[in-house]
Structure formats: structure tokens, C-alpha cells
Amino acid sequence: MVDDTSDDLRLEDKKILIVDDDREVQDSIDQALQAEGALTQICGDGNTAVRICEQDPPELMVLDMMLPKRSGFLVLEKIKRIANPPLVIMVTANEGKRHQQYAETIGVDGYLLKPVRLERLITMAQKLLYKED
């Protein structure tokens, strides 16, 4: 019998929303998450992300900080107030610690700098979605 614990943490059938206005970033994250079995949805602006979370919240959101129409911070503030908020991994090219501290203050669950290593994103998603309460 082979003990492959990585299969236990696959993202099989986990609903994940990818929010980024860069098509290449969207596509690479989407392909990586789908390869792990996730059910992905993509949007490119903050207002659409909020609407999706209010109507049919995902289990996890991968959220860019810099977005058109509503910043990642404003999206995070808004969705953390809904009844069943998703877990949120914020991704950003901004290396300032002040931004990370603010994101943590308003409820971000994970924080990664761009360019995001996809294996690191997947590992973080797995740990957040499967953490034991």
C-alpha cells in the first residue's frame, strides 16, 4: 500500500474564486488549481468579486490587491462581513509590510507576493481549506 498523503489534501471539488485583472495571472492560477481538482471561477474586478461572494460564496478566494472598480482591501472588508465569508489569500506585487499588516487586520487568511509560486499557492490553499478546527 502506498501512503500518498498529498492526495488527501487535493483541492477536489473545492469552489475557488480567482480575482485578478491580469489575464495571464488568471490563467496560470486557474490551470494550477484545476489540476488539483478545484472548481474555479474567474473575475477581473472588485465589484464582481463582491457580487459573486454575496450570491454564491466560494470556499476560497485568491484576491489581487490592485483591482479596477474596488481594491482588494475594499473587497476583503466587504466580504468578511457576509454570512459565510470565503477564506481569502491575497496576492500582490507590493512588498510593503504595512499592506500585509492591514490585510491581516481586516481578516485575510493568507498573503503571497507576486510573482506567486503556484506550488506555494496550492499548499497554502490546502492548509487553509483542510485545517483542523
ZASE-289875 format. One record per atom (N, C-alpha, C): residue in one letter; y, z, x; atom name; residue number from 0. Coordinates in nm, 3 decimals. Atoms other than C-alpha are relative to their C-alpha. Layout:
# ZASE-289875
PT   rest        c2        c3        c1   atom    nr
PT      A         Y         Z         X     CA   NUM
...
***
This chain:
# ZASE-289875
PT   rest        c2        c3        c1   atom    nr
PT      M    -0.119     0.000     0.084      N     0
PT      M     0.000     0.000     0.000     CA     0
PT      M     0.125     0.000     0.089      C     0
PT      V    -0.123     0.010    -0.078      N     1
PT      V     0.341    -0.099     0.134     CA     1
PT      V     0.108     0.083    -0.067      C     1
PT      D    -0.108    -0.082     0.054      N     2
PT      D     0.622     0.150     0.091     CA     2
PT      D     0.133    -0.068     0.031      C     2
PT      D    -0.128     0.068    -0.020      N     3
PT      D     0.937    -0.055     0.045     CA     3
PT      D     0.103     0.064    -0.091      C     3
PT      T    -0.094    -0.075     0.083      N     4
PT      T     1.197     0.189    -0.080     CA     4
PT      T     0.125    -0.079    -0.034      C     4
PT      S    -0.120     0.079     0.031      N     5
PT      S     1.472    -0.075    -0.069     CA     5
PT      S    -0.013    -0.065    -0.138      C     5
PT      D     0.019     0.058     0.133      N     6
PT      D     1.316    -0.231    -0.381     CA     6
PT      D     0.037     0.098    -0.110      C     6
PT      D    -0.033    -0.101     0.099      N     7
PT      D     1.370     0.097    -0.562     CA     7
PT      D     0.148    -0.001    -0.035      C     7
PT      L    -0.144    -0.003     0.020      N     8
PT      L     1.744     0.057    -0.523     CA     8
PT      L     0.060    -0.138    -0.024      C     8
PT      R    -0.056     0.131     0.031      N     9
PT      R     1.779    -0.310    -0.612     CA     9
PT      R     0.095     0.014    -0.118      C     9
PT      L    -0.101    -0.006     0.106      N    10
PT      L     2.062    -0.385    -0.850     CA    10
PT      L    -0.047    -0.071    -0.126      C    10
PT      E     0.062     0.071     0.112      N    11
PT      E     1.823    -0.530    -1.106     CA    11
PT      E     0.062     0.040    -0.134      C    11
PT      D    -0.057    -0.015     0.136      N    12
PT      D     1.995    -0.574    -1.445     CA    12
PT      D     0.120     0.094    -0.007      C    12
PT      K    -0.123    -0.082     0.001      N    13
PT      K     2.300    -0.368    -1.342     CA    13
PT      K     0.117    -0.093    -0.029      C    13
PT      K    -0.118     0.081     0.036      N    14
PT      K     2.619    -0.503    -1.503     CA    14
PT      K     0.114     0.031     0.097      C    14
PT      I    -0.105    -0.018    -0.100      N    15
PT      I     2.879    -0.557    -1.232     CA    15
PT      I     0.110    -0.103    -0.022      C    15
PT      L    -0.118     0.086     0.014      N    16
PT      L     3.230    -0.697    -1.277     CA    16
PT      L     0.067    -0.015     0.136      C    16
PT      I    -0.068     0.031    -0.126      N    17
PT      I     3.386    -0.867    -0.975     CA    17
PT      I     0.142    -0.045    -0.035      C    17
PT      V    -0.140     0.030     0.032      N    18
PT      V     3.767    -0.870    -0.989     CA    18
PT      V     0.072    -0.035     0.130      C    18
PT      D    -0.069     0.048    -0.120      N    19
PT      D     3.935    -1.081    -0.720     CA    19
PT      D     0.062    -0.134    -0.033      C    19
PT      D    -0.065     0.127     0.029      N    20
PT      D     4.180    -1.370    -0.728     CA    20
PT      D    -0.032    -0.107     0.104      C    20
PT      D     0.041     0.096    -0.102      N    21
PT      D     4.025    -1.542    -0.423     CA    21
PT      D    -0.139    -0.053    -0.036      C    21
PT      R     0.126     0.062     0.045      N    22
PT      R     3.753    -1.786    -0.534     CA    22
PT      R    -0.112     0.015     0.102      C    22
PT      E     0.105    -0.014    -0.102      N    23
PT      E     3.568    -1.768    -0.201     CA    23
PT      E    -0.055     0.142     0.003      C    23
PT      V     0.045    -0.138     0.004      N    24
PT      V     3.555    -1.389    -0.214     CA    24
PT      V    -0.086     0.024    -0.125      C    24
PT      Q     0.076    -0.012     0.125      N    25
PT      Q     3.440    -1.402    -0.578     CA    25
PT      Q    -0.141    -0.056     0.019      C    25
PT      D     0.129     0.068    -0.013      N    26
PT      D     3.164    -1.649    -0.495     CA    26
PT      D    -0.095     0.072     0.096      C    26
PT      S     0.089    -0.064    -0.096      N    27
PT      S     3.031    -1.466    -0.189     CA    27
PT      S    -0.052     0.134    -0.053      C    27
PT      I     0.044    -0.127     0.058      N    28
PT      I     3.021    -1.127    -0.363     CA    28
PT      I    -0.096    -0.025    -0.116      C    28
PT      D     0.084     0.035     0.115      N    29
PT      D     2.873    -1.285    -0.677     CA    29
PT      D    -0.141    -0.039     0.046      C    29
PT      Q     0.131     0.044    -0.049      N    30
PT      Q     2.592    -1.456    -0.483     CA    30
PT      Q    -0.080     0.116     0.058      C    30
PT      A     0.070    -0.114    -0.061      N    31
PT      A     2.509    -1.140    -0.287     CA    31
PT      A    -0.053     0.096    -0.105      C    31
PT      L     0.043    -0.094     0.103      N    32
PT      L     2.494    -0.919    -0.597     CA    32
PT      L    -0.109    -0.060    -0.089      C    32
PT      Q     0.104     0.065     0.080      N    33
PT      Q     2.294    -1.173    -0.799     CA    33
PT      Q    -0.132    -0.005     0.076      C    33
PT      A     0.123     0.002    -0.081      N    34
PT      A     2.045    -1.197    -0.511     CA    34
PT      A    -0.072     0.134    -0.008      C    34
PT      E     0.059    -0.133     0.016      N    35
PT      E     1.988    -0.823    -0.566     CA    35
PT      E    -0.040     0.027    -0.145      C    35
PT      G     0.042    -0.014     0.139      N    36
PT      G     1.924    -0.880    -0.937     CA    36
PT      G     0.109     0.043    -0.096      C    36
PT      A    -0.109    -0.045     0.087      N    37
PT      A     2.267    -0.779    -1.073     CA    37
PT      A     0.039    -0.107    -0.101      C    37
PT      L    -0.058     0.087     0.102      N    38
PT      L     2.414    -0.926    -1.389     CA    38
PT      L     0.150     0.004     0.023      C    38
PT      T    -0.140    -0.001    -0.042      N    39
PT      T     2.759    -1.029    -1.271     CA    39
PT      T     0.090    -0.073    -0.097      C    39
PT      Q    -0.108     0.066     0.074      N    40
PT      Q     3.081    -1.127    -1.440     CA    40
PT      Q     0.119    -0.002     0.096      C    40
PT      I    -0.113     0.016    -0.092      N    41
PT      I     3.393    -1.251    -1.259     CA    41
PT      I     0.128    -0.018    -0.078      C    41
PT      C    -0.134     0.031     0.051      N    42
PT      C     3.762    -1.239    -1.339     CA    42
PT      C     0.099     0.005     0.115      C    42
PT      G    -0.093     0.016    -0.110      N    43
PT      G     4.070    -1.311    -1.133     CA    43
PT      G     0.132     0.072    -0.014      C    43
PT      D    -0.126    -0.074     0.012      N    44
PT      D     4.343    -1.083    -1.265     CA    44
PT      D    -0.025     0.137    -0.065      C    44
PT      G     0.014    -0.137     0.045      N    45
PT      G     4.401    -0.721    -1.355     CA    45
PT      G    -0.004     0.018    -0.151      C    45
PT      N     0.000    -0.014     0.145      N    46
PT      N     4.475    -0.766    -1.725     CA    46
PT      N    -0.134    -0.036    -0.061      C    46
PT      T     0.132     0.039     0.049      N    47
PT      T     4.148    -0.949    -1.786     CA    47
PT      T    -0.103     0.107     0.033      C    47
PT      A     0.094    -0.106    -0.039      N    48
PT      A     3.960    -0.678    -1.595     CA    48
PT      A     0.008     0.118    -0.095      C    48
PT      V    -0.018    -0.113     0.092      N    49
PT      V     4.107    -0.406    -1.817     CA    49
PT      V    -0.059    -0.035    -0.137      C    49
PT      R     0.051     0.042     0.131      N    50
PT      R     4.025    -0.603    -2.133     CA    50
PT      R    -0.153     0.002    -0.003      C    50
PT      I     0.147     0.000    -0.007      N    51
PT      I     3.662    -0.653    -2.023     CA    51
PT      I    -0.053     0.143    -0.002      C    51
PT      C     0.046    -0.139    -0.007      N    52
PT      C     3.625    -0.282    -1.943     CA    52
PT      C     0.018     0.072    -0.133      C    52
PT      E    -0.022    -0.063     0.131      N    53
PT      E     3.767    -0.181    -2.281     CA    53
PT      E    -0.099    -0.052    -0.104      C    53
PT      Q     0.086     0.061     0.102      N    54
PT      Q     3.545    -0.421    -2.477     CA    54
PT      Q    -0.149     0.016     0.030      C    54
PT      D     0.141    -0.004    -0.039      N    55
PT      D     3.216    -0.420    -2.284     CA    55
PT      D    -0.010     0.045     0.146      C    55
PT      P    -0.011    -0.047    -0.138      N    56
PT      P     3.236    -0.197    -1.976     CA    56
PT      P    -0.125    -0.027     0.083      C    56
PT      P     0.112     0.014    -0.093      N    57
PT      P     3.020    -0.284    -1.677     CA    57
PT      P    -0.038     0.137     0.052      C    57
PT      E     0.038    -0.125    -0.064      N    58
PT      E     2.835    -0.016    -1.487     CA    58
PT      E     0.079     0.021     0.129      C    58
PT      L    -0.071    -0.004    -0.128      N    59
PT      L     3.023    -0.102    -1.168     CA    59
PT      L     0.101    -0.113     0.004      C    59
PT      M    -0.101     0.102    -0.021      N    60
PT      M     3.340    -0.290    -1.082     CA    60
PT      M     0.032    -0.006     0.149      C    60
PT      V    -0.048     0.024    -0.135      N    61
PT      V     3.422    -0.443    -0.745     CA    61
PT      V     0.142    -0.053    -0.018      C    61
PT      L    -0.140     0.022     0.037      N    62
PT      L     3.803    -0.439    -0.758     CA    62
PT      L     0.087    -0.025     0.122      C    62
PT      D    -0.097     0.029    -0.105      N    63
PT      D     4.052    -0.609    -0.527     CA    63
PT      D     0.126     0.081    -0.028      C    63
PT      M    -0.123    -0.077     0.020      N    64
PT      M     4.370    -0.408    -0.470     CA    64
PT      M     0.116    -0.090    -0.041      C    64
PT      M    -0.113     0.089     0.026      N    65
PT      M     4.611    -0.703    -0.475     CA    65
PT      M    -0.043    -0.108    -0.098      C    65
PT      L     0.037     0.093     0.106      N    66
PT      L     4.578    -0.892    -0.803     CA    66
PT      L     0.123    -0.049    -0.075      C    66
PT      P    -0.109     0.043     0.088      N    67
PT      P     4.802    -1.103    -1.024     CA    67
PT      P    -0.004     0.076    -0.133      C    67
PT      K    -0.019    -0.058     0.134      N    68
PT      K     4.931    -0.958    -1.353     CA    68
PT      K    -0.009     0.151    -0.008      C    68
PT      R     0.013    -0.146    -0.003      N    69
PT      R     4.820    -0.600    -1.282     CA    69
PT      R    -0.073     0.036     0.128      C    69
PT      S     0.062    -0.034    -0.129      N    70
PT      S     4.744    -0.446    -0.942     CA    70
PT      S    -0.131     0.077    -0.020      C    70
PT      G     0.124    -0.076     0.004      N    71
PT      G     4.410    -0.292    -0.860     CA    71
PT      G     0.022     0.148    -0.031      C    71
PT      F    -0.031    -0.141     0.029      N    72
PT      F     4.573     0.052    -0.868     CA    72
PT      F     0.024     0.020    -0.150      C    72
PT      L    -0.028    -0.013     0.144      N    73
PT      L     4.703    -0.004    -1.223     CA    73
PT      L    -0.125    -0.023    -0.084      C    73
PT      V     0.129     0.021     0.068      N    74
PT      V     4.363    -0.138    -1.331     CA    74
PT      V    -0.082     0.129     0.007      C    74
PT      L     0.078    -0.122    -0.020      N    75
PT      L     4.194     0.169    -1.185     CA    75
PT      L     0.053     0.114    -0.086      C    75
PT      E    -0.060    -0.106     0.083      N    76
PT      E     4.438     0.409    -1.355     CA    76
PT      E    -0.036    -0.019    -0.147      C    76
PT      K     0.025     0.029     0.141      N    77
PT      K     4.386     0.239    -1.691     CA    77
PT      K    -0.148     0.017    -0.036      C    77
PT      I     0.142    -0.003     0.040      N    78
PT      I     4.006     0.202    -1.688     CA    78
PT      I    -0.062     0.138     0.017      C    78
PT      K     0.057    -0.133    -0.015      N    79
PT      K     3.938     0.555    -1.566     CA    79
PT      K     0.032     0.088    -0.120      C    79
PT      R    -0.034    -0.075     0.122      N    80
PT      R     4.089     0.671    -1.898     CA    80
PT      R    -0.083    -0.044    -0.121      C    80
PT      I     0.079     0.044     0.114      N    81
PT      I     3.847     0.476    -2.120     CA    81
PT      I    -0.125     0.088    -0.013      C    81
PT      A     0.111    -0.090     0.031      N    82
PT      A     3.545     0.644    -2.279     CA    82
PT      A    -0.114    -0.004     0.102      C    82
PT      N     0.111     0.015    -0.095      N    83
PT      N     3.274     0.509    -2.046     CA    83
PT      N     0.045    -0.082     0.119      C    83
PT      P    -0.054     0.083    -0.108      N    84
PT      P     3.454     0.401    -1.732     CA    84
PT      P    -0.108    -0.041     0.101      C    84
PT      P     0.095     0.041    -0.103      N    85
PT      P     3.263     0.198    -1.475     CA    85
PT      P     0.028     0.071     0.132      C    85
PT      L    -0.023    -0.039    -0.139      N    86
PT      L     3.215     0.310    -1.120     CA    86
PT      L     0.084    -0.111     0.062      C    86
PT      V    -0.089     0.101    -0.059      N    87
PT      V     3.472     0.133    -0.901     CA    87
PT      V    -0.006     0.006     0.151      C    87
PT      I    -0.014     0.018    -0.144      N    88
PT      I     3.452     0.004    -0.546     CA    88
PT      I     0.123    -0.087     0.020      C    88
PT      M    -0.121     0.077    -0.027      N    89
PT      M     3.798    -0.105    -0.434     CA    89
PT      M    -0.014    -0.068     0.136      C    89
PT      V     0.000     0.074    -0.125      N    90
PT      V     3.822    -0.375    -0.169     CA    90
PT      V     0.142    -0.047     0.028      C    90
PT      T    -0.137     0.036    -0.035      N    91
PT      T     4.140    -0.451     0.020     CA    91
PT      T     0.011    -0.040     0.146      C    91
PT      A    -0.030     0.036    -0.138      N    92
PT      A     4.280    -0.608     0.332     CA    92
PT      A     0.101     0.098     0.059      C    92
PT      N    -0.100    -0.095    -0.044      N    93
PT      N     4.536    -0.326     0.352     CA    93
PT      N    -0.068     0.118     0.069      C    93
PT      E     0.067    -0.104    -0.079      N    94
PT      E     4.432    -0.086     0.627     CA    94
PT      E     0.068     0.136    -0.006      C    94
PT      G    -0.072    -0.127     0.005      N    95
PT      G     4.678     0.189     0.540     CA    95
PT      G    -0.079     0.111    -0.067      C    95
PT      K     0.072    -0.116     0.055      N    96
PT      K     4.520     0.531     0.483     CA    96
PT      K     0.066     0.051    -0.128      C    96
PT      R    -0.071    -0.048     0.118      N    97
PT      R     4.788     0.612     0.226     CA    97
PT      R    -0.053    -0.067    -0.127      C    97
PT      H     0.054     0.071     0.116      N    98
PT      H     4.649     0.344    -0.008     CA    98
PT      H    -0.138     0.053    -0.038      C    98
PT      Q     0.134    -0.053     0.028      N    99
PT      Q     4.295     0.476     0.027     CA    99
PT      Q     0.011     0.139    -0.063      C    99
PT      Q    -0.016    -0.134     0.057      N   100
PT      Q     4.410     0.832    -0.041     CA   100
PT      Q     0.047    -0.007    -0.145      C   100
PT      Y    -0.048     0.014     0.137      N   101
PT      Y     4.597     0.720    -0.351     CA   101
PT      Y    -0.113    -0.048    -0.092      C   101
PT      A     0.113     0.050     0.081      N   102
PT      A     4.294     0.524    -0.477     CA   102
PT      A    -0.099     0.113    -0.029      C   102
PT      E     0.092    -0.112     0.020      N   103
PT      E     4.077     0.833    -0.427     CA   103
PT      E     0.058     0.101    -0.099      C   103
PT      T    -0.067    -0.091     0.093      N   104
PT      T     4.333     1.045    -0.614     CA   104
PT      T    -0.015    -0.045    -0.144      C   104
PT      I     0.008     0.049     0.138      N   105
PT      I     4.312     0.820    -0.920     CA   105
PT      I    -0.141    -0.039    -0.042      C   105
PT      G     0.138     0.009     0.046      N   106
PT      G     3.934     0.805    -0.924     CA   106
PT      G    -0.088    -0.109     0.055      C   106
PT      V     0.088     0.103    -0.056      N   107
PT      V     3.798     0.526    -0.703     CA   107
PT      V    -0.129     0.066     0.052      C   107
PT      D     0.130    -0.055    -0.042      N   108
PT      D     3.429     0.575    -0.623     CA   108
PT      D    -0.040    -0.045     0.139      C   108
PT      G     0.028     0.053    -0.133      N   109
PT      G     3.415     0.363    -0.308     CA   109
PT      G     0.117    -0.085     0.046      C   109
PT      Y    -0.117     0.070    -0.055      N   110
PT      Y     3.664     0.191    -0.078     CA   110
PT      Y    -0.045    -0.076     0.123      C   110
PT      L     0.041     0.084    -0.113      N   111
PT      L     3.598    -0.101     0.159     CA   111
PT      L     0.115    -0.090     0.044      C   111
PT      L    -0.101     0.091    -0.054      N   112
PT      L     3.822    -0.305     0.387     CA   112
PT      L    -0.055    -0.142     0.008      C   112
PT      K     0.035     0.140    -0.017      N   113
PT      K     3.820    -0.684     0.383     CA   113
PT      K     0.020    -0.039     0.145      C   113
PT      P     0.109     0.069     0.069      N   114
PT      P     3.655    -0.882     0.512     CA   114
PT      P    -0.118     0.095    -0.022      C   114
PT      V     0.107    -0.092     0.040      N   115
PT      V     3.379    -0.695     0.330     CA   115
PT      V    -0.134    -0.053     0.052      C   115
PT      R     0.137     0.034    -0.038      N   116
PT      R     3.036    -0.696     0.490     CA   116
PT      R    -0.085     0.017    -0.125      C   116
PT      L     0.071    -0.001     0.128      N   117
PT      L     2.818    -0.787     0.194     CA   117
PT      L    -0.113     0.102    -0.003      C   117
PT      E     0.108    -0.099     0.000      N   118
PT      E     2.527    -0.568     0.303     CA   118
PT      E     0.056     0.141    -0.019      C   118
PT      R    -0.063    -0.131     0.018      N   119
PT      R     2.766    -0.272     0.317     CA   119
PT      R     0.041     0.020    -0.146      C   119
PT      L    -0.036    -0.007     0.142      N   120
PT      L     2.897    -0.350    -0.033     CA   120
PT      L    -0.124     0.027    -0.085      C   120
PT      I     0.123    -0.018     0.078      N   121
PT      I     2.542    -0.374    -0.168     CA   121
PT      I    -0.054     0.142     0.017      C   121
PT      T     0.047    -0.137    -0.025      N   122
PT      T     2.441    -0.046    -0.003     CA   122
PT      T     0.085     0.102    -0.075      C   122
PT      M    -0.088    -0.092     0.071      N   123
PT      M     2.747     0.129    -0.146     CA   123
PT      M    -0.025    -0.007    -0.151      C   123
PT      A     0.028     0.017     0.144      N   124
PT      A     2.678    -0.014    -0.493     CA   124
PT      A    -0.130     0.069    -0.038      C   124
PT      Q     0.128    -0.064     0.026      N   125
PT      Q     2.318     0.102    -0.476     CA   125
PT      Q     0.013     0.152     0.000      C   125
PT      K    -0.015    -0.145    -0.009      N   126
PT      K     2.414     0.452    -0.367     CA   126
PT      K     0.077     0.056    -0.119      C   126
PT      L    -0.078    -0.047     0.114      N   127
PT      L     2.673     0.485    -0.643     CA   127
PT      L    -0.079    -0.010    -0.130      C   127
PT      L     0.072     0.021     0.126      N   128
PT      L     2.454     0.345    -0.919     CA   128
PT      L    -0.126     0.084    -0.013      C   128
PT      Y     0.125    -0.075     0.003      N   129
PT      Y     2.145     0.543    -0.822     CA   129
PT      Y     0.014     0.143     0.048      C   129
PT      K    -0.014    -0.138    -0.049      N   130
PT      K     2.297     0.871    -0.707     CA   130
PT      K    -0.058     0.097    -0.103      C   130
PT      E     0.064    -0.098     0.087      N   131
PT      E     2.118     1.169    -0.846     CA   131
PT      E     0.104     0.102    -0.043      C   131
PT      D    -0.096    -0.096     0.055      N   132
PT      D     2.322     1.391    -1.072     CA   132
PT      D    -0.056     0.140    -0.001      C   132
***
